[in-house]
Amino acid sequence: MLRHSSATWCLIEVRTDGALVRLEITNDGAARRAAGDAGSGLAGLAERIAAAGGEFAAGPVGDGTFRVAAAVPMERKT
């Protein structure tokens, strides 16, 4: 967030939900990008989370903020 935005605030939430650990980061300083341009950093993060059996979402929220959300299993299956 510090490197890629001009945020004046950031909210970081971490919680457990059953067998998942969820992380959500929301801020008010997301740079404006062309539609469909997620950037390579978010794409790489999504790939790593998927490889761990998790879920990933990132994008602008209707209230003018930007949100990154990830959920991964507490225990990785072998």
Rosetta blueprint (number, residue, H / E / L):
1 M L
2 L L
3 R L
4 H L
5 S E
6 S L
7 A L
8 T L
9 W L
10 C E
11 L E
12 I E
13 E E
14 V E
15 R E
16 T E
17 D E
18 G L
19 A L
20 L E
21 V E
22 R E
23 L E
24 E E
25 I E
26 T E
27 N E
28 D L
29 G L
30 A E
31 A L
32 R L
33 R L
34 A L
35 A L
36 G L
37 D L
38 A L
39 G H
40 S H
41 G H
42 L H
43 A H
44 G H
45 L H
46 A H
47 E H
48 R H
49 I H
50 A H
51 A H
52 A L
53 G L
54 G L
55 E E
56 F E
57 A E
58 A E
59 G E
60 P E
61 V L
62 G L
63 D L
64 G L
65 T L
66 F E
67 R E
68 V E
69 A E
70 A E
71 A E
72 V E
73 P E
74 M L
75 E L
76 R L
77 K L
78 T L
